[in-house]
């Protein structure tokens, strides 16, 4: 059976002499695995459409197995800058790793597809990649069932006072309930307001943003704490981002 889909390459892995195995996030079929035979060869007609972060149209044959075979493809947006610019490549790789690891196979999610497509375009357009990734981390937490409760205290429902953010409790704690998790983070009011906004943000409508380095650092700490606690995985691409920041690359 042939399927015509739009897709984004979130992983491209060399296989054998000249082939590639792709992980495609698609508009209609969710995340799927595809064999692209001969795609490693320079003159292959599939070489361009199997590059990481490429957004294109794909014709895929599905037989009796789970993995499809790529018959043909046409590039819609190559996102070449996301591979050629070191910083953009690093942020895009983390975004792709989030999608690859946390998105179930064969579960259609057109909304996620549109957000990932918008996120990659925004990174290429030089919008703040730290904000883009924080929004996507929030969306992936929601997809995984771990979206933090940020509108009111998870214990008593109060929305008054200086809130703490508890990973153990799954959201914010008011001053009266802070004792339930003495180790809870204490983000500033601005950081907390931005994180609330990120839970509802549509990246297709993302404009220019001006967020201080200190506030972004608070948001990054909070998001990473939630991601690490609930996902329990080591992010290779995020480690590379940290190394870039540490050495001022």
TIROSE-138077 format. One record per atom (N, C-alpha, C): x, y, z; residue in three letters. Coordinates in steps of 0.1 Angstrom, whole numbers, plus 2048, in hexadecimal, padded with zeros to 3 digits. Example, Ala and Ser with C-alpha at 12.3 -4.5 7.8 and 13.67 -1.06 7.14 Angstrom:
REM TIROSE-138077
8847C784EALA
87B7D384EALA
8847DF84EALA
8807EA847SER
8897F5847SER
88180084FSER
//
This chain:
REM TIROSE-138077
8087F4800UNK
800800800UNK
80980C800UNK
8068167F7UNK
80D8227F7UNK
80682D7FFUNK
80E835806UNK
80984080EUNK
81084D80AUNK
808857808UNK
80E864804UNK
80D86D811UNK
818872816UNK
81887A823UNK
821885822UNK
81F89082AUNK
82989A82CUNK
830895839UNK
83D898839UNK
845893844UNK
85189C847UNK
85689B854UNK
8628A1858UNK
86C89785DUNK
878897858UNK
88288D85CUNK
88789186AUNK
883889874UNK
88888B881UNK
894883885UNK
89787887CUNK
8A387087EUNK
8A686A871UNK
8B386A86DUNK
8B8864861UNK
8C485C865UNK
8C484F864UNK
8CE846868UNK
8D383E85CUNK
8E183E85AUNK
8E683684FUNK
8E5827852UNK
8E2820847UNK
8E0811849UNK
8E680A83DUNK
8EF801840UNK
8F57F9836UNK
8FE80182CUNK
8FF7FC820UNK
908803817UNK
904810812UNK
8F781280FUNK
8F281E809UNK
8E582380DUNK
8DF81D818UNK
8D182081CUNK
8D0829828UNK
8C482E82AUNK
8C1835836UNK
8B483183CUNK
8B4830849UNK
8A782E850UNK
8A283C856UNK
89683F853UNK
89184C857UNK
88784B862UNK
88685486BUNK
87A856873UNK
87486386FUNK
868861869UNK
86086C864UNK
85487086DUNK
85387C870UNK
847881877UNK
83E88686CUNK
83288086AUNK
82A88385FUNK
81D88A863UNK
81688F859UNK
80A89785CUNK
7FE88E85EUNK
7FE881859UNK
7F287985AUNK
7F486C862UNK
801867862UNK
80385A868UNK
80B85A875UNK
80F866879UNK
817867885UNK
826865882UNK
82D85F88BUNK
83B85C889UNK
83C84E883UNK
84484D878UNK
845840871UNK
85483E86EUNK
85783186CUNK
86582D868UNK
86582985AUNK
86F82E852UNK
86F82C844UNK
87D82883FUNK
87E81F837UNK
88B81B830UNK
88C823823UNK
89782A822UNK
89A831815UNK
8A682A80FUNK
8A3822805UNK
8AE81A7FFUNK
8B68227F5UNK
8C38217F7UNK
8CC8297EEUNK
8CE8377F1UNK
8C783C7FCUNK
8C784A7FFUNK
8D5850802UNK
8DE848807UNK
8EB84D80AUNK
8F48517FEUNK
8F084B7F3UNK
8F884E7E7UNK
8F685C7E2UNK
9018637DEUNK
9008717DBUNK
8F68747D0UNK
8F586B7C6UNK
8EC86E7BBUNK
8DE8687BDUNK
8DB8637C8UNK
8CE85E7CBUNK
8C38697CBUNK
8B88657C5UNK
8AD86F7C4UNK
8A78717D2UNK
8AA8687DCUNK
8A58697E9UNK
8AE8707F3UNK
8BA8737EEUNK
8C58797F7UNK
8C08857FEUNK
8BA88F7F7UNK
8B689C7FDUNK
8AB89A806UNK
8A1892803UNK
89589180CUNK
897889818UNK
8A288381AUNK
8A587B826UNK
8AF88282FUNK
8B288F82DUNK
8BB896836UNK
8B389A843UNK
8BA89B84EUNK
8B389F85AUNK
8AC8AC859UNK
8A18AD85FUNK
8988B9860UNK
8918BD853UNK
8938B5849UNK
88C8B883CUNK
87D8B683DUNK
8768BF837UNK
8678BF837UNK
8648BC828UNK
85D8B1826UNK
85A8AE818UNK
84D8A6816UNK
84A8A280AUNK
840899806UNK
84688B803UNK
840881809UNK
846873807UNK
83B869803UNK
8408607FAUNK
8388557F5UNK
83E8497FBUNK
837842803UNK
83C83680BUNK
83482A809UNK
83B81F806UNK
835812805UNK
83580A812UNK
829806816UNK
8297FD822UNK
8247EF81EUNK
82C7E5822UNK
8297D8820UNK
8237D182CUNK
8287C582FUNK
8237BE83BUNK
82A7C3848UNK
8367C9847UNK
83E7CD852UNK
83A7DB857UNK
8407DF862UNK
83D7EC868UNK
8457F7861UNK
8507F485BUNK
8587FE855UNK
854800846UNK
85280C842UNK
84F80F834UNK
85C81082CUNK
85A81181FUNK
865813815UNK
86282080DUNK
86C82980DUNK
86A836807UNK
86B8347F7UNK
8608367F0UNK
8608357E2UNK
8658427DBUNK
86084D7E0UNK
86485A7DAUNK
8618657E4UNK
8688717E2UNK
86687C7EBUNK
8698897E4UNK
8638937E9UNK
8658A17E3UNK
8668AB7EFUNK
8718B27EFUNK
8738BC7F9UNK
86A8C87F9UNK
8648CB804UNK
85C8D7805UNK
8658E280BUNK
86C8DF816UNK
8758E881DUNK
8818E0821UNK
88D8E381BUNK
8998DB81FUNK
89E8DE82DUNK
89C8EA832UNK
8A18EF83FUNK
8B18ED83FUNK
8B78F1834UNK
8C58EF833UNK
8CD8F683EUNK
8C8902842UNK
8CF90A84CUNK
8CF90385AUNK
8C58FA85CUNK
8C58F3869UNK
8D08E8869UNK
8D58E585EUNK
8E08DB85EUNK
8EE8E285DUNK
8EE8EE857UNK
8FB8F4854UNK
9008FE85FUNK
8F6903867UNK
8F990C872UNK
8FA90487FUNK
906905885UNK
9088FC891UNK
8FE8FE89CUNK
8FA90A89FUNK
8F190D8AAUNK
8E39088A6UNK
8DF90C89AUNK
8D1907895UNK
8D18F8895UNK
8DB8F2890UNK
8DC8E3890UNK
8DA8DD89DUNK
8E18E38A7UNK
8E08DE8B5UNK
8D28DE8BBUNK
8CC8EA8B9UNK
8BE8EB8BEUNK
8B48E38B7UNK
8B68E28AAUNK
8AD8D98A2UNK
8AF8CB8A5UNK
8BB8C78A8UNK
8BE8B98ABUNK
8B78B58B8UNK
8B78BE8C2UNK
8B08BB8CFUNK
8A18BA8CCUNK
89C8C38C4UNK
88D8C38C1UNK
88A8B58BAUNK
8928B18B1UNK
8908A58AAUNK
8918998B3UNK
89A8998BDUNK
89C88E8C6UNK
89088D8D0UNK
88A8998D4UNK
87E8998DCUNK
8738928D4UNK
8718958C8UNK
86688F8C0UNK
8698808BEUNK
87587D8BAUNK
87886F8B7UNK
8768668C4UNK
87A86B8CFUNK
8798628DBUNK
86C8628E2UNK
86486D8E1UNK
85886E8E9UNK
84B86C8E1UNK
84C86C8D3UNK
84086A8CBUNK
83E85B8C8UNK
8328568CBUNK
82F8488C8UNK
82F8458B9UNK
8328398B5UNK
8318358A7UNK
8228348A3UNK
820839897UNK
813837890UNK
80783C898UNK
80984789FUNK
7FE84E8A5UNK
7FC85C89FUNK
7F385D896UNK
7F186A88FUNK
7F0876899UNK
7F7881896UNK
7F688C89FUNK
7FA898896UNK
7EF89D88EUNK
7F28A8885UNK
7F68B588CUNK
7F18B7898UNK
7F48C38A0UNK
8038C38A3UNK
8098B88A8UNK
8178B78ABUNK
81F8B989EUNK
81B8B3893UNK
8228B5886UNK
8238C4883UNK
8188CB884UNK
8188DA881UNK
8218E288AUNK
8218DE897UNK
82A8E58A0UNK
8398E289EUNK
83C8D689BUNK
84A8D3897UNK
84F8DA88BUNK
8468DA881UNK
8498E1874UNK
84B8F0877UNK
8428F687FUNK
844904883UNK
85090788BUNK
8548FD894UNK
8608FF89CUNK
86C8FF894UNK
86E8F688AUNK
8798F6882UNK
87A903879UNK
86F907874UNK
86F91386CUNK
87391F875UNK
86E920881UNK
87292B88AUNK
88192B88EUNK
88691F890UNK
89591F893UNK
89D924887UNK
89892087BUNK
89F92486FUNK
89E93386DUNK
893939871UNK
890947870UNK
89795087BUNK
89F94A883UNK
8A695088EUNK
89E955899UNK
89294F89BUNK
88B9528A7UNK
89194A8B3UNK
88F94F8BFUNK
89694A8CBUNK
89593B8CCUNK
8A09338CAUNK
89E9258CBUNK
89C91F8D9UNK
8A19278E3UNK
89E9228F1UNK
88F9238F4UNK
88892D8EFUNK
87A92E8F1UNK
8739238E9UNK
8779218DDUNK
8719178D5UNK
8729098DBUNK
87E9068E0UNK
87F8F98E6UNK
8778F78F3UNK
8779028FBUNK
86F901907UNK
8608FF904UNK
85B9058FAUNK
84D9028F5UNK
84B8F48F1UNK
8558EF8E9UNK
8548E18E5UNK
8558D78F0UNK
85E8DA8FAUNK
85F8D1905UNK
8528D190DUNK
84B8DC90EUNK
83E8DC914UNK
8348D490DUNK
8348D58FFUNK
82B8CD8F7UNK
82E8BE8F8UNK
83B8BA8F9UNK
83E8AC8FAUNK
83B8A7908UNK
83C8AF913UNK
8378AB920UNK
8288A8920UNK
8218B1919UNK
8128AF917UNK
80F8A2910UNK
81789F905UNK
8158938FDUNK
817887906UNK
82188890FUNK
82587C917UNK
81C87B924UNK
813885926UNK
80B884932UNK
81088A93EUNK
81B89393DUNK
821899949UNK
8218A8948UNK
8178AE942UNK
8178BC941UNK
8158C2950UNK
81E8CB954UNK
81D8D0961UNK
8118D9963UNK
80B8D996FUNK
7FF8E1972UNK
8058EF977UNK
8038F996FUNK
809906972UNK
7FF911975UNK
7F290E974UNK
7E8918976UNK
7E491A985UNK
7E590F98DUNK
7E191099BUNK
7E89059A2UNK
7E99079AFUNK
7F08FD9B8UNK
7EA8EF9B6UNK
7F38E69B4UNK
7EF8D89B1UNK
7E98D19BEUNK
7EC8D79C9UNK
7E78D19D6UNK
7DA8D79DAUNK
7D88E49DAUNK
7CC8EA9E0UNK
7C48F29D6UNK
7CA8F59CAUNK
7C28FC9C0UNK
7C490B9C1UNK
7CC9109CAUNK
7CE91F9CCUNK
7D69249C0UNK
7D39319BCUNK
7DB9379B2UNK
7E19449B8UNK
7E39459C5UNK
7E89519CCUNK
7F694E9D2UNK
7FE9599D2UNK
80B9589D8UNK
8169549CFUNK
8229549D4UNK
82E9509CCUNK
82F9419CBUNK
82E93C9BFUNK
82D92E9BDUNK
83B9279BBUNK
83B91B9C0UNK
8479139BEUNK
8439089B3UNK
84D9039ACUNK
84A8F99A2UNK
8508EB9A6UNK
8478E29A8UNK
84B8D59ADUNK
84A8CA9A2UNK
8558C499FUNK
8558B9996UNK
84E8AD99CUNK
8508AA9A9UNK
84A89F9B0UNK
83B8A09B0UNK
8358AC9B2UNK
8278AE9B3UNK
8218B09A5UNK
8298B399BUNK
8248B598EUNK
81F8C398AUNK
8238CD992UNK
81F8DB98FUNK
8238E499AUNK
81B8EF99AUNK
81F8FA9A4UNK
8188F79B2UNK
81F8FC9BCUNK
81A8FC9CAUNK
81A90A9CFUNK
80F90D9D6UNK
80D91A9DCUNK
81591A9E9UNK
8179269EFUNK
81F9279FBUNK
81A91EA06UNK
80D91CA08UNK
808913A12UNK
80C904A10UNK
80E901A03UNK
8108F2A00UNK
81E8EF9FCUNK
8278FA9FDUNK
8358F89F9UNK
83C8EDA01UNK
8378EBA0DUNK
83E8E0A15UNK
83C8D2A10UNK
8338D0A07UNK
8328C3A01UNK
83E8BF9F8UNK
8458CA9F4UNK
8528C79ECUNK
85B8D29EFUNK
8638D29FAUNK
86C8DC9FDUNK
8778DF9F2UNK
8798D59EAUNK
8848D69DFUNK
87E8DC9D3UNK
8718E09D3UNK
86B8E69C7UNK
8738F29C2UNK
8738F49B5UNK
8799009AFUNK
87190C9B2UNK
8789189B1UNK
8719249B4UNK
87492E9A8UNK
86D92B99DUNK
86E934991UNK
868942994UNK
86D94C98DUNK
86895998FUNK
85A95A989UNK
85296498CUNK
845965987UNK
845966978UNK
84F96D972UNK
85096E963UNK
85296195DUNK
85B959962UNK
85E94C95CUNK
85294395DUNK
84B944968UNK
83F93B969UNK
834940960UNK
83294D95EUNK
828952954UNK
82C94E946UNK
83894E943UNK
83C949935UNK
83A93A933UNK
83D93393DUNK
83A92493CUNK
82B92193BUNK
823929942UNK
814927940UNK
81192A931UNK
81793592CUNK
81493991EUNK
81992E914UNK
824928917UNK
82A91E90FUNK
82091290DUNK
81990F918UNK
80F904917UNK
80490590DUNK
802912909UNK
7F7915900UNK
7FC91A8F3UNK
80991C8F2UNK
80E9238E6UNK
80E91A8D9UNK
80A9218CEUNK
80A91B8C1UNK
8179218BAUNK
8209188B7UNK
82D91D8B2UNK
82B9238A3UNK
82092089DUNK
81E926890UNK
81B935891UNK
81893A89DUNK
81694889FUNK
82094F8A8UNK
82C9488A9UNK
83794D8B1UNK
83D95A8AAUNK
83D9658B2UNK
8439718ADUNK
8519728B3UNK
85697E8B3UNK
8639818B9UNK
8619818C8UNK
86B97C8CFUNK
86A97C8DDUNK
8779828E4UNK
8759888EFUNK
88098E8F7UNK
87E98A905UNK
886980908UNK
88697A915UNK
89497A91BUNK
89697F927UNK
8A398192CUNK
8AA97392EUNK
8B897492EUNK
8BF968930UNK
8BC96193DUNK
8BA969948UNK
8B7963955UNK
8AA95C955UNK
8A096194FUNK
89395B94EUNK
89394E946UNK
89A94F93BUNK
89C943932UNK
8A393893AUNK
8AD93C942UNK
8B493294AUNK
8AB92B955UNK
8A293395AUNK
89892E964UNK
88E92495DUNK
88A928951UNK
88191F949UNK
888912945UNK
894913941UNK
89C90893DUNK
89D8FE949UNK
8A1903954UNK
8A28FB960UNK
8958F3963UNK
88A8FB963UNK
87D8F5966UNK
87A8EA95CUNK
87B8ED94FUNK
8778E3945UNK
8808D7945UNK
88D8D9947UNK
8968CE948UNK
8938C5954UNK
8908CB95FUNK
88D8C396BUNK
8818BB969UNK
8768C0963UNK
86B8B8960UNK
86E8AD956UNK
8758B194BUNK
8788A7941UNK
88089C946UNK
88A89F94EUNK
893894953UNK
88D88B95DUNK
884891965UNK
87D889970UNK
873880969UNK
86B885960UNK
86087D95BUNK
86487494FUNK
86E878947UNK
87187193BUNK
87C86793EUNK
88586A948UNK
88F86094CUNK
89985C940UNK
89C866938UNK
8A586292DUNK
8B086C92CUNK
8BB869925UNK
8C6872923UNK
8C6877915UNK
8C6884914UNK
8C488A907UNK
8D288E901UNK
8D68878F7UNK
8E48898F1UNK
8E58978EBUNK
8DB89B8E4UNK
8DB8A88DDUNK
8DB8B48E7UNK
8D48B28F2UNK
8D48BC8FDUNK
8E28BD903UNK
8E98B2905UNK
8F68B390AUNK
8FF8BB902UNK
8FD8BA8F4UNK
9058C28EBUNK
9028D18ECUNK
8F58D48EEUNK
8F28E28F0UNK
8F98E78FDUNK
8F98DF907UNK
8FF8E4914UNK
90E8E6912UNK
9158DE90AUNK
9238DF907UNK
9258EC8FFUNK
91C8EF8F6UNK
91E8FB8EEUNK
91D9088F7UNK
913907900UNK
912913909UNK
91D914913UNK
922908918UNK
92D908922UNK
93A90F91CUNK
93D90B910UNK
949910909UNK
94791C900UNK
93B922901UNK
93892E8F9UNK
93992D8EAUNK
9359218E5UNK
93691F8D7UNK
92B9268D0UNK
//
